[in-house]
Amino acid sequence: MTHCDTLIIGQGLAGSILAYTLERLGQRVVIVDDGLRSSASKVAAGLINPVTGQRFVKAPDSDAQLAAAGAFYGHLAQRFGVTLFHPLPMLRLLRDEREAQRCRKRLEDPAYGGYLGPLTDAAEGIRGAHGVCRQHHTGYLDTGMLLATLGRHFRQQGRLITGRFAYAALRLGEAGVEWEGIRAARVVFCEGYKGMENPFFPHLAFQPSKGEILSLEIEGRLPWAILNDGQWLMPRHDGGYRLGASYHREPLDETLTDSARSALLDALPRLLGYTPEFTLTNQAAGVRPNTRPKTPFAEWHPRHPRLAIFNGFGSRGSLLIPWHARRFAMNPGLPVAASCPATG
Ligand SMILES: Cc1cc2nc3c(=O)[nH]c(=O)nc-3n(C[C@H](O)[C@H](O)[C@H](O)COP(=O)(O)OP(=O)(O)OC[C@H]3O[C@@H](n4cnc5c(N)ncnc54)[C@H](O)[C@@H]3O)c2cc1C
């Protein structure tokens, strides 16, 4: 029998970051992951962008979320000798006058100081039909590197198990839970959009969306910035580019489609102002764990105090998860591990 404080289901960004956060607080964690090749975290571009959408909305907790993400990814970079976060400015190409007006309004708002501006006709040789607004505190997380780094870390300790978690095999007790030879004080579910099928949390309203994304090699010198007009083109540290992303409510699968590929490629000349020479090196699809209330689910089960969910980070896991993981891990409502004997 293996004993631990927290059994985590899923090693996407949510499960990985929560597991590491708990470990830093002194907990013993075990993670079970089924190794789905196209989990959202594996295909995501990892964009970090605190001011989003046509309305240029900055969530009230953005400052704290950026600080938490910076501290967390910076810590991992130092400890494991890898670069995870790549800062990159973003150029927002304004599509119509309404969008330009909304942007100007935000530029007058002190809460957006340091996040937006200036708004100009063109920037770095890129023109927007109604101007270009520079965004700051943006960049991308190398999600593949994060999953590989933390996966290796937990596997080396024998704390990452590859396998499918079968809900029916979970035994719930007063003092803790048991699953396939693992005894834990609690289980935290981080299964991404598969959380929809979790029988313990049927009351939570997931609203997942399928996304497809392309990897390209592009000839010539392009701005070292993310170009964004709703679709985006992002240069990567390895010299390649990501072009993304499609957004569909159904079907919820990982099938690659011709229609998404051509719609994404249509964005290239629009973003750049010309059609570049390029090679398509990859197409990938995944499903984002969006939620109907548009906020994550980081909560304890209403009746089973040993079960919790940490999920629903939608299209913004790279920015949101470190902050939510810390809040969740520090939650005084967390059942204590007193029932959990030493590792066996
Ligand atoms: C095309 C695309 C582009 C995106 N771009 C960005 C972006 O630029 N920036 C950004 O921040 N976010 C982006 N996202 C969203 C981002 O991917 C998510 O916010 C984040 O990855 C969610 O992580 P997660 O760990 O909750 O879910 P997942 O990554 O889906 O991880 C869940 C894990 O649980 C495992 N699992 C599920 N059920 C079980 C089970 N029963 N037993 C064992 N294991 C199980 C799965 O195999 C998987 O490994 C994008 C998503 C897509 C699809």
The ligand as a Gaussian input file, in Angstrom:
#p B3LYP/6-31G(d) Opt

LIG

0 1
 C       -5.831000      24.606000     -29.123000
 C       -5.702000      25.131000     -27.711000
 C       -4.974000      26.281000     -27.491000
 C       -4.831000      26.782000     -26.196000
 N       -4.066000      27.897000     -26.009000
 C       -3.884000      28.369000     -24.766000
 C       -3.072000      29.496000     -24.549000
 O       -2.496000      30.060000     -25.471000
 N       -2.909000      29.935000     -23.242000
 C       -3.515000      29.294000     -22.190000
 O       -3.325000      29.711000     -21.052000
 N       -4.311000      28.241000     -22.388000
 C       -4.522000      27.773000     -23.641000
 N       -5.324000      26.694000     -23.836000
 C       -6.052000      26.177000     -22.672000
 C       -5.153000      25.332000     -21.780000
 O       -4.727000      24.262000     -22.536000
 C       -5.934000      24.898000     -20.544000
 O       -6.327000      26.012000     -19.777000
 C       -5.094000      23.991000     -19.622000
 O       -4.153000      23.260000     -20.341000
 C       -5.996000      23.067000     -18.853000
 O       -5.185000      22.174000     -18.123000
 P       -5.832000      20.972000     -17.308000
 O       -4.737000      20.347000     -16.578000
 O       -7.015000      21.465000     -16.548000
 O       -6.448000      19.997000     -18.435000
 P       -5.723000      18.978000     -19.432000
 O       -4.562000      19.588000     -20.081000
 O       -6.799000      18.446000     -20.317000
 O       -5.167000      17.818000     -18.496000
 C       -5.985000      16.823000     -17.927000
 C       -5.162000      15.568000     -17.761000
 O       -5.936000      14.608000     -17.062000
 C       -5.808000      13.362000     -17.705000
 N       -7.006000      12.567000     -17.369000
 C       -8.302000      12.870000     -17.626000
 N       -9.115000      11.920000     -17.131000
 C       -8.327000      10.994000     -16.548000
 C       -8.567000       9.769000     -15.863000
 N       -9.809000       9.272000     -15.634000
 N       -7.500000       9.042000     -15.396000
 C       -6.232000       9.495000     -15.584000
 N       -5.950000      10.660000     -16.218000
 C       -6.973000      11.399000     -16.693000
 C       -5.668000      13.731000     -19.187000
 O       -5.060000      12.710000     -19.949000
 C       -4.780000      14.955000     -19.094000
 O       -3.399000      14.608000     -19.082000
 C       -5.469000      26.142000     -25.106000
 C       -6.178000      24.970000     -25.329000
 C       -6.309000      24.464000     -26.624000
 C       -7.084000      23.200000     -26.840000

